[in-house]
Amino acid sequence: MARKLATLLVAVAFMAHKSVNAQEERRTETDEIIVTASLTALPFYQVGSAVDVLNYDDLARRRPLFISDMLRDLPGVSVSRNGPIGGQTQVRLRGAEANHTLVLIDGIETGDPFNNSEFDFSNLLGVNIERVEVLRGPQSVLHGSESIGGVISIQTRRGVDAAFLSGSLEVGSFGTSLATAGLSGGNVAVSYNASAARLNSRGISVSPEGVEPDGYENLSLHLTSKLNVSEQLEFTFVGRYVEASSHQDTQDFDFLSPTQGLVVDSDSQRNTKRIYGRVHSSVSLFQGKWRHLASISITDSSNDTIEDKNLQFGNSGQKIDLEYESTVVIESTARNLTHSLTGLAEYEYQDFENLPVSGDSAAHRQTTDFWGYAAEYRINIARQLFVSAALRFDRNDLFQDKATYRITAAWQGHGSGTKLRGSYGTGVAAPSFFEMFGFDPSTFVGNPDLSPEISKGWDIGIDQLFREVSLTMSMTYFETDLQDEIYTDFSVFPFTARNRLGISPRKGYEFSARYKPENRLTITASYTQTNAKEANGLQEVRRPKHIGSFDVSYHWKKARTRVSAGLDYNGKMDDVELFFRTPEDRSKLDGFLLANFVLSFDLNEEAEIFGRIENLFDEKYQEVLGFNAPGIAAYAGLRIRFGG
C-alpha cells in the first residue's frame, strides 16, 4: 500500500510541476467548503479524502421524515432500521460498524456516551437541516476514536438578514403527523435560528406476526445563534433538545418458548432524552494568517426501557468536550507555495451510569477522561497539488496511550476538470461502557478485559467534471483492515462481548454521478460494492455487498411545480439468527428496492403544498432479521413562510 501511495504522490507532483504556469479555471465541483476533512475547513478541490455533500436543494427535493432516508443516496453508506418509524437506526460507512461513525450536529459530538458514542438516527428528523457532509475512511487523527469508519457532519439552517417565520403541517399513513415551526433572522452583528418539530405516528406492529401497532413520538427543539463582535472575533451558540418514545415488540429469549428467538408482541416502550449544547469562539489575526478556535460542548443522554409499566433497565451518560485549535498560514509568493500548520488540544470527560432494576447487576457508575493532542501540516503547491500529514496522540485512563496518523494528497488539473486524490490513515476505537460492564445481567454481561479496535485504511479516487454536458462523476477504491474487532458472542447466554483474533478486512468500490444540464433538471446516481469480512472469513452482518441509488427531479418554473422520483437498492446481506433450537447462527436477508415519489406546488411566494409516497411498489422486506418493515405510505402537507 505504501508503494501505491508513494507512486500516486510522485505522479501528482510531476503533473503539478508541468502545469504550474497553466491558467487556473473553474474547479472540479465548486469551491464548496468541507469542514470535516481537515483540522481546518478546506475548499473541496484541496481535499484528498472521499467526501460527499447533501445540500439544501437535495433535501428539499426528497423531503424525508428522517435524515437517514437521504443518506441511502450516497456511496459507501448503508442503513439498517429495526422495523418501522422509531426503530433503532444504524448507519455504517464502508462496512465499518455503526459505532465507528462519528456524527456531528453543528459541531457537537452527538453519539450516546453509554454506547461508545454510537448515534441512533431514528430520532434525527429531516427538518431544519441545511447541509449534510459525509467523510469516509479512518479519521481518528482528526476526530478521535469514534471516527474510524468516517464522519457525518450535519449543519442546521442559519439566520438570514431579514427575519421570517415558517411552519409546516404534514399528515399521512400509519396515523403519522409532523408539525414544525421556525423563527430566523439577524443582521451584521447577530443572527439566529430557532426551530421546533413534533412527530407522532401510530405505527405498525414491529413483530411480523403482531396485531397491535407500535407507535412513536418525537419532540425536537433546536437553537443556533451567532454573535459577530468584530471582523476578527465571533461567537456561536448551539442548543438542542430531543425527547422520543417508541413502543417496541421484543425478542423472546425463553429457551422453552415456541416463539424463542422471534420478535413477539409485548407492552414495551423505550424512552430517550438528549440534551446538547455548544459554545464556539473564533479569532482571526493578521488578515486571517493566524486563526484561533476554542469550544466547549456538552452531551447528556438517558435511556429507559419499560415493560408492563415497570422499568426493566436504563442508563445515562454525559460527555464534556473542550477543544482549542490554532492555525498558522505562511505564503511564499515567489515559490508559489502556501504552508499551513494546525495544532489541536482536546480534553474529554465522560460519565456513565447504569440503572438496573436488580441488585445483582455487574454494571455500575464509571467515569473516564482523556487528553488528545494533534498536529496537521498542509502544503499547497502552485494552487494545484495539495498534501497533508497529521499525527495524533491520545492519553486514556482506561487503556494504553495510542498514536494515530494520516496522510492525504489531491491534484487538481487546471482547466481539465480532473481531481486525483488518495489518503491513508489509522484509527483506534475504545470499547463501549456496556461492552465492558454490561447493562442487563439476565441477557448481556460485560467484559472488562476488552482491547481497543485498531484500524488501517487507504483509498484512491478521481473526481471528474465534464463541463460541456454538466456531468460530474466520482470513483473510489478503498481497503481497510480492522484488528481486535469487538463483537457480541451469541454462542453463550447471557451474551457477552469479545475481541476477534486476526484481521477483519473491508474493501470495495464507490461510484457516484450528478447530471445537471440546467437549473430545472437534476439526475443523481450512486453504487457501492463492499466486501466486509470477519477475521474468520464470514461476511459481516448487516453489510450488503451491493447498494445503489438513482434519483431524477424536475422543476417546472412556469407551472410552479417540482417532481422527484428515486430508487434505493439494498442488496442481500447476513444477519444474526437467535434461534438456539437450530444449529445455524446466520440468516440471509433478501435484497430490496425502495421507490419514492415527491410532488410539490407553489401556491404563491409564501405557501407550498406537497405530497410524498414512500415504498411506492409496496416492497416486502426486512432490514433487521425478525423486524417488520412498513409497506407503501403516502403523506401530504403544507408549508408557509412569512417575512424575509
Secondary structure, DSSP 8 states (H G I E B T S, - for coil): -HHHHHHHHHHHHHHHHHTTTS-----SS-S-EESSSSSS-EEGGG--SEEEEE-HHHHHHH--SBHHHHHTTSTTEEEEESSSTTS-EEEEETT--GGGEEEEETTEE-SBGGGTTB--GGG-BSSSEEEEEEEES--HHHH-GGGSSEEEEEEE----SS-EEEEEEEEEGGGEEEEEEEEEEE-SSEEEEEEEEEEEEEEE-SSTT--S-EEEEEEEEEEEEEEE-SSSEEEEEEEEEEEEEEEEEEE---TT-TTTTSEEEEEEEEEEEEEEEEEEEEEEETTTTEEEEEEEEEEEEEEEEEETTEEEEEEEEEEEEEEEEEEEEEEETTTTEEEEEEEEEEEEEEEEEE--SSTT-S---EEEEEEEEEEEEEEEETTTEEEEEEEEEEEESSS--EEEEEEEEEEE-TTT-EEEEEEEEEEEE---HHHHH-SBTTTB---TT---EEEEEEEEEEEEEEGGGTEEEEEEEEEEEEES-EEEETTSSSBEEEE-SSEEEEEEEEEEEEE-SSSSEEEEEEEEEEEEB-TTS-B-TT--SEEEEEEEEEEETTTTEEEEEEEEEE--EEEE---TTSS--EEEE--EEEEEEEEEEESSSSEEEEEEEESTT-----SSTT------EEEEEEEEEEE-
